[in-house]
Amino acid sequence: MDQWLSDYGVTLGVGALILFMVFIVWDLARRSNAGKFGTLILYIGLAMGIVGFLMKVIITYLLERTGV
């Protein structure tokens, strides 16, 4: 029970933080007048972090499934 709560709590917590970071990047781009290209670069940087987190989840699942 504790392991399940820990795993899903971290996943949901990081998901909530990602949504908050999307808002922060949007607000940062708006306040700094970054323009379309600057906003795109900010979101690409954020997306790289999100992809890294998703890859960790997928790799962990695959390793647990294969028993390694």
GROMACS elastic network, one bead per residue, 0.5 to 0.9 nm:
[ bonds ]
;  ai    aj funct       b0    kb
    1     4     6  0.52639   500
    1     5     6  0.62784   500
    1     6     6  0.86021   500
    2     5     6  0.51617   500
    2     6     6  0.60480   500
    2     7     6  0.85981   500
    3     6     6  0.50275   500
    3     7     6  0.60733   500
    3     8     6  0.85754   500
    4     7     6  0.52374   500
    4     8     6  0.61393   500
    4     9     6  0.81490   500
    5     8     6  0.54095   500
    5     9     6  0.55911   500
    5    10     6  0.83390   500
    6     9     6  0.50701   500
    6    10     6  0.60928   500
    6    11     6  0.85628   500
    7    10     6  0.54477   500
    7    11     6  0.63224   500
    7    12     6  0.87201   500
    8    12     6  0.59334   500
    8    13     6  0.81907   500
    9    12     6  0.52204   500
    9    13     6  0.57794   500
    9    14     6  0.83915   500
   10    14     6  0.59553   500
   10    15     6  0.83545   500
   11    14     6  0.53046   500
   11    15     6  0.61007   500
   11    16     6  0.86610   500
   11    57     6  0.86036   500
   12    16     6  0.61454   500
   12    17     6  0.85986   500
   13    16     6  0.51299   500
   13    17     6  0.62552   500
   13    18     6  0.86536   500
   14    18     6  0.60995   500
   14    19     6  0.86713   500
   14    53     6  0.87418   500
   15    18     6  0.50541   500
   15    19     6  0.63903   500
   15    20     6  0.86926   500
   16    19     6  0.51714   500
   16    20     6  0.62794   500
   16    21     6  0.86553   500
   17    21     6  0.60642   500
   17    22     6  0.86240   500
   18    22     6  0.62595   500
   18    23     6  0.87759   500
   18    46     6  0.85065   500
   18    50     6  0.73562   500
   19    22     6  0.51102   500
   19    23     6  0.65814   500
   19    24     6  0.87971   500
   20    23     6  0.51621   500
   20    24     6  0.62681   500
   20    25     6  0.87600   500
   21    25     6  0.60506   500
   21    26     6  0.84221   500
   21    46     6  0.78641   500
   22    25     6  0.52339   500
   22    26     6  0.61559   500
   22    27     6  0.86105   500
   22    43     6  0.77951   500
   22    46     6  0.76805   500
   23    26     6  0.50739   500
   23    27     6  0.61181   500
   23    28     6  0.85066   500
   24    27     6  0.51082   500
   24    28     6  0.60038   500
   24    29     6  0.85509   500
   25    29     6  0.60452   500
   25    30     6  0.84769   500
   25    39     6  0.79555   500
   25    42     6  0.67007   500
   25    43     6  0.70842   500
   25    46     6  0.81388   500
   26    29     6  0.52300   500
   26    30     6  0.61625   500
   26    31     6  0.86607   500
   26    39     6  0.75299   500
   26    42     6  0.86502   500
   26    43     6  0.84023   500
   27    30     6  0.50701   500
   27    31     6  0.60437   500
   27    32     6  0.84629   500
   28    31     6  0.52854   500
   28    32     6  0.60299   500
   28    33     6  0.84087   500
   28    34     6  0.82337   500
   28    39     6  0.87437   500
   29    32     6  0.53523   500
   29    33     6  0.59700   500
   29    34     6  0.50582   500
   29    35     6  0.73439   500
   29    36     6  0.88562   500
   29    38     6  0.72773   500
   29    39     6  0.55526   500
   29    42     6  0.77201   500
   30    33     6  0.53214   500
   30    34     6  0.66868   500
   30    35     6  0.80247   500
   30    39     6  0.83271   500
   31    34     6  0.78768   500
   32    35     6  0.85519   500
   33    38     6  0.85430   500
   33    39     6  0.88835   500
   34    37     6  0.73115   500
   34    39     6  0.58325   500
   35    38     6  0.53979   500
   35    39     6  0.60543   500
   35    40     6  0.85263   500
   36    39     6  0.51845   500
   36    40     6  0.60934   500
   36    41     6  0.87196   500
   37    41     6  0.62698   500
   37    42     6  0.87094   500
   38    41     6  0.51193   500
   38    42     6  0.62776   500
   38    43     6  0.87044   500
   39    42     6  0.50778   500
   39    43     6  0.62305   500
   39    44     6  0.85807   500
   40    43     6  0.51647   500
   40    44     6  0.60926   500
   40    45     6  0.86778   500
   41    44     6  0.50207   500
   41    45     6  0.62993   500
   41    46     6  0.87121   500
   42    45     6  0.52575   500
   42    46     6  0.64191   500
   42    47     6  0.86977   500
   43    47     6  0.59466   500
   43    48     6  0.85719   500
   44    48     6  0.62197   500
   44    49     6  0.88764   500
   45    48     6  0.52924   500
   45    49     6  0.68350   500
   46    49     6  0.53613   500
   46    50     6  0.64509   500
   46    51     6  0.88120   500
   47    51     6  0.60465   500
   47    52     6  0.84879   500
   48    51     6  0.51613   500
   48    52     6  0.62100   500
   48    53     6  0.87666   500
   49    52     6  0.50665   500
   49    53     6  0.63482   500
   49    54     6  0.87471   500
   50    53     6  0.51525   500
   50    54     6  0.62510   500
   50    55     6  0.86019   500
   51    54     6  0.50706   500
   51    55     6  0.60430   500
   51    56     6  0.86034   500
   52    55     6  0.51111   500
   52    56     6  0.63170   500
   52    57     6  0.88482   500
   53    56     6  0.51318   500
   53    57     6  0.64685   500
   53    58     6  0.88192   500
   54    57     6  0.51035   500
   54    58     6  0.62260   500
   54    59     6  0.85784   500
   55    58     6  0.50828   500
   55    59     6  0.59572   500
   55    60     6  0.83771   500
   56    59     6  0.52165   500
   56    60     6  0.59819   500
   56    61     6  0.84933   500
   57    60     6  0.52328   500
   57    61     6  0.61746   500
   57    62     6  0.87024   500
   58    61     6  0.51201   500
   58    62     6  0.61971   500
   58    63     6  0.86266   500
   59    62     6  0.51156   500
   59    63     6  0.60874   500
   59    64     6  0.85570   500
   60    63     6  0.51857   500
   60    64     6  0.61560   500
   60    65     6  0.85241   500
   61    64     6  0.52218   500
   61    65     6  0.60686   500
   61    66     6  0.86997   500
   62    65     6  0.50218   500
   62    66     6  0.62133   500
   62    67     6  0.85537   500
   62    68     6  0.88922   500
   63    66     6  0.53046   500
   63    67     6  0.61301   500
   63    68     6  0.54560   500
   64    67     6  0.51015   500
   64    68     6  0.63950   500
   65    68     6  0.79364   500
